[in-house]
């Protein structure tokens, strides 16, 4: 049972890295970014190339100490991968999304869906149609973690859970404590009034989109490092799940995205081993339940008074 | 009231704000028709008219929030219409919108600090904390509420926070859209005294009012706006007691 819960938290952490960006982009820009799953996939493919390169610079781990070095190198590689997504996200926003803020939502959905198709083709062009696997998973697991407390659970999963929590903590700190974070929140709360106190909303939108892309890319890198592989269809599955998460958590809410991710992650991983036929249905059942009890989602967006 | 005249940028011969021939549009409909309006350095001016007469649209056009089909809006002689709207507060206009539009979920103090973070450099703010304290000293009854989230404020405190947030830009011109509307009579007197204090600090003020009776106590000059046009202007004492103007103000039956 503990293993299933940990698996759920692991799964939820990766989901959060995608859903957090999607919900923040929705909260600030008012755009449901259907291409967000592709940014995550792009992170997974880029991680294959970037981490593959940096991990090749160090020897494969032979013991706990070299494994820690190896782990740090892989983490640096994931951050570098995510950093690649910053300019990609910023450029996509500035070039394609900015011109249609004033248009109807239908145009925005069509445009981001178009971006989804284009990004998929770009990845197919660069990395080919078959899934690619990084194969550094074993090395990371040489680092002892759970064995220290007498449980046998992959260290890699433990790291991803810790990273998921750290990402959440960083985002909360950024939006609650930093000047830039609070300026972004002001933009989300009232776009016109933000302009009237001198905030360049265009700049904030680009920043938010870039941050969202960064964490989606980071999530992608986590999957690439893990037992999974980078594949062309991966973005779509997670896009749908992220959508479920942000509906459960409340559109535009960061706390909601975290709680929603963990709820979806844990419930699906705990139920699936016992009722495998429910695997796909669990997140949606959870969503239906939340919508029945609290149609606006568990949490409110910034500035919404609860 | 005379201009401070200490700032080299300022041309004493041209008004601080000069709106001419303004035709603002809302959803394609023209809501002001060739409107002219001026505010001089250090002057307090009121724009008085019924609800729907075009006061808010005029203010929103000045802030670059409502599209303008025709006309010109100049601040210190510089045209604002060609400017990106976020630069207008940085040029020196602080704006309190009618609906207050505070940043909910944030504290009173955060609402005061945000404009300094975004425009403080452009406005020459040297000491952020000192400016924030200065605003709390002016609105002394907000002092105890500085860490309260703004959605928990009373109506009067909310208005004060919105005015204080505009003051955090160290504005040359403060635009107040119905600062007294919807407040209890005793609070109205409070807010009036705060506005007096602001005017005494040589900040030019442009106020929209739908109730002409408050106006003579506050401003030096007033304009009467009706159906998007200025129909009269001059001494507030004389105008607000003018029978025709009183008829006009009551005509709509607010």
Interface residues (C-beta under 8 A of the other chain):
Chain A: X179 X182 X183 X185 X186 X189 X190 X192 X193 X195 X196 X197 X198 X199 X200 X201 X302 X303 X304 X305
Chain B: X63 X64 X65 X84 X85 X86 X87 X88 X89 X90 X95 X97 X101 X103 X104 X105 X106 X110 X114 X115 X117 X118 X119 X122 X151 X165 X168 X169
